[in-house]
Amino acid sequence: MTDNEKKEPIIPSPEVEQEKITPLRCMTGSAISGGLAVAAYLLTKSVILTYVNMPIKFNNPLAANIASTVRTLIMGVTTMATFLFLMVAVGLFALGVKRFIEEKREPIN
């Protein structure tokens, strides 16, 4: 071994090609996330309407509290999923618009 081989350790670097962020990919992702947001909204609406039409009928206050807590958690989770997908869709759409503007500003070589 030479002195250069001893001083410089060989670190294997995986050659990962990062895919370019293009406006088309952003808009496609935004459309998919928007579709999932609509589906989650419809699910949330259905869950809430189901719970509104079925009142809690328990004589035991502990059971009524547990049922109320479970209902609140289910409604909260579905609502959170709806807004999560919505915010991802809005963010990807904004990124797509930004990338589109950046591509138009770049000089053509």
Disulfide bonds with the S-S distance in Angstrom:
none
